């Protein structure tokens, strides 16, 4: 039986608004091409994609006591997902994502992620005993889990998203992680950042470049490049990074080599952008080749 993966942090209910292009900074009235609500955020995206691939997941997140929390719970009902949702007095995290036709996104955190003074980590600690790996997302409340996570010796992966190479907010997550994923969106010299992370003892670093593919650097100095997998139509780019991460992790856990992991990641990311969902309805192990 495949061991589960523990995922900490990140579930929201988002309003997705599609525009021809992102708005200029001036007063104006806009007519969206379409809009809808959907489950979002990085933990939910990874959980749903891994579940679609048949990988069991234990997902810990914070939810409010509101209708949005109920919609998120419903969306995460999957036989491969064991949800550990701690209720908070704060409302459930919510975003408004403005989406341009070229795939660019502007995210507004209209309801920030909850960050209570205390978190009951006991259920996650108990679950970790049966997990092969922990995925730590960079939500504020997750910082308090890093000390006990590192003490266990379980491999920790983190996703820094649009890290700029300097932001101190990311430091505790970087320090705890064995493997790091990030985007080059705010990194003109992403190669140097990847090299510095390897020098800090990371087993490997993966940097995504949107439509320009992704790069991988290992602690042994191996470098790999992965182009994007072309699709007929881009419907919605929300969650593509989490889908990429999930495809990589799924093949990694199966013992695949680096090029195979990157190829699976690129396929998952491509499938994600062809639908509104965080995990494509067509995603499954057979789609990875």
N, C-alpha and C positions, 0 to 999 in steps of 0.2 A: 504493500500500500504506500502511495506517495505521501511523504511528510508534508504537512501544510507549511505555508509561508505566513509569518506574522507581519501585518502592515499596520503602521501607526499613523493616524491623522489624515483628515481631509475629506469631507463630504459636504456638499452645498446644493442648494436648489437655485438654478440660474435662469435668468431671462436672456435669451439669445436674440439679438436684433441684427438682421442682415441688411447692409447698406451697399450701394454701388462702390463707395469709397469711405474711408474714415473721415469724419467731419473736420473742417478747418476750425481754428479757434476764433470764431466770430459768431455773433447772434444770427440764428437762422432757424427755419422750420424744415424738418427732414421727413421724407416719406419712405419708411423702410420697405424693402422688398418682401420681407416676411418677419415674423417674430413668434417665439414659442418658449415654453419653460421646459427645462431639462435638468436632470441630476448632473452635478459637476464636481469639480475639485480632484486633486491628485490621488488621494487614497481610494476614492470611489472608482476612478478611472482605472487604476492598476488592479483593483479587486475584480472588477467586471471583466476586464480583458483576460486576466489569469484564469478566472472561473470559466470563461468561454473556451479556453484551451484545455480545460480539465484539471487545472492545478488547484488543489484545495487551498483556501485562504482563511485566515483568522484576521478580521479587520476591526481595529479599535478606532472609534471616532467619538466626537462629542456632538450631541443633537439637543436642540431646545425642546420645549413642550408646546409645540405649535403644529399647524397643518403641514408646514414644509417638512418637518421631521418625519411625519407619517408618509409623505410622498417618497422621501429618500429611503425609508425602511422598505416600502413596497418595491422600489426599484432594485434594491439589493437582495431581494428574496431569490436565492439561487442555492441549489443543493451543494455547490462547492464553496459557498461563502458562509462562514460562521461570524455573525455580526456581534461585536461587543460595543454597544452604543450606550455611553454614559449620558444621562440627562443633565442638562444645566439650566439654570434660571435665565441665562442669556438666550436670545433668539438663535435659531439655526442660521448658520452661515449662508449668505446669499450674494450673488454677483449679478451684474448686468454686463454682458459681453457684446460689444459692438464689433460685428464681423464685416470685413470688406470683401469684395469679389475676388481679390488677389490672395485671400487667405490671412491677411493681417488682422490682428485682434487688439482691441482696447478693452481691458477688464476694469470694471468699477466694483469695488468691494462695498456694496451698499449696506451689508450687514457683516462686519468682520467676524473671523473665526472666534468662537468662545475661548476664553483663557481664564478659567476659574483658578482661585488661589490654591486649590488642592484637587488632585485627580486620584481616583481609586484605581491603582495599577494592578491590584491583586488578580483580577481575571486575566489580564494580559500576561502577567508573570506566570500564572498557572498554565496558560496556553503555550507559552514559549517553550516549556519543557518538551513538548512534542513537535516543535517546529525545527526546520532545517536552517532557517535564515530569517533575519528581521529586516524589513524595509522601513526606514525612518524618514518620514516626510517632514518638511521644514516648517511645521506649524508651531507657534509659540508654546502651546501646552505640552508638546512632545519633549521639550527640553528636559523636563523633570524625569523622563524615563531613561535618559542617556546613561546616568551613573549605573543603574542596576543592569541595563542592557550590556554595557561593556564588561561588567564583572562576570557575566555568564560565559563569555568567550564565543557566543554564537556570532557567525559572520553578519555584519551590518552593512547594508547598502543604503545610500542616500541619493536624493535627486535635488540638486541645487537650482534647477530651472534657469532663470536669467541672471545668475550670479555675475557680478562685475569684477571678480578677482580681489576685491578689497573689503567688501561689506562685513563688518564684525558680527552681524546677526547670524551669519552662516557658520562661524567658527566652531561652535560646539558640535554641530552636525558633522563638519569636516573632520574634526578631531576624533570623533567616535567611529567614523565609517572605515570599512575595509575597501569599499568600492564606491566610486563617485560618478554620477551622471550629471551633466549640465548642458546648457545651451550656449552657443556662441553669440547670441543676440547682443549682449553687452560686452563682448570680449573681442576687440579688434585683433589682438594677438593671443588667440585662444591656445595656440601650441605651447606658449610659455607657461600659461596657467596650468595646462595639463601636466607639463614637466614638473612644475613646482609641487603639484599634488602627489605625483609619483615620488618625488624626493621626500615627501612627508610620510612615506610608508604605505601608500595605497597600492593595492594589488593591481588595479587597473582603473582607467578613467575613460569614460565615453562622452564625447561632445557632439551634440546634434547641431545641424546647420539649416534646419527647415528644408526648403526645396533643393538645397545643395548637398544633402546627404548627412553623413556622420563620420567621425574619426574615433579611433580607439588606440590607446597607448597602454602597454603593460609595464609592470615593474622590471621585466626583463629587457625592456627597450624595443619590443615589437610594436610596429605601427601598422594599422590597417585603415583603409578608407572604404566606405560603403555608399554607393549612389542611392538616390531615392528610387522606389519602384513606381513607374508611371501609372496613372489612373486615367480613365476616360473623362471623369468629371469630379471636381472637388465640391462637395456639398457643405461640409462643416469641418473646420480644422480643430475644434475643441477636443481635447483629449488625445491628440495625435502623439504627443510626447510620452504620455503614460502608456499608450498602446505600444509604442516603440520599446519602452523600458520592459514591458511585460513580455513581449516576444523574445527579447534578449534573455531575460531571466528564465523563461520557460525552457529554452533550448540549453542554457547554461546548466540548469539543474539536471537535464537529461545527459550531460556529459559531452555536448557538442564542442567543436573547436571554435576559435574566435570568428573566423569568417562565417561559419554557420549561424552563430549567435547574432551577428550583425545582419545577416540576410533575413533571418526570421523577424528581427526587430523592424526592419524596413518594410517587410510585408504587412506586419500588424499595423504599422503607422499608416501605410497606404490604404488598407482596408478601412481604417477608422475615418479617414477624411471623406469616404464615399457615402457616409450616412450621418444622420443627426445624432446617433447614439454614441456614448463614450466607447462602447465596444460594438463593432460592426455585427449585425445579425448574421452575417455570413462567415464570421470568424470561427475557426475550429482547428484542431491539430492537423487535419488533412490539408489545410490551406498553406501550411508552412513548407510543404514538400518533403 
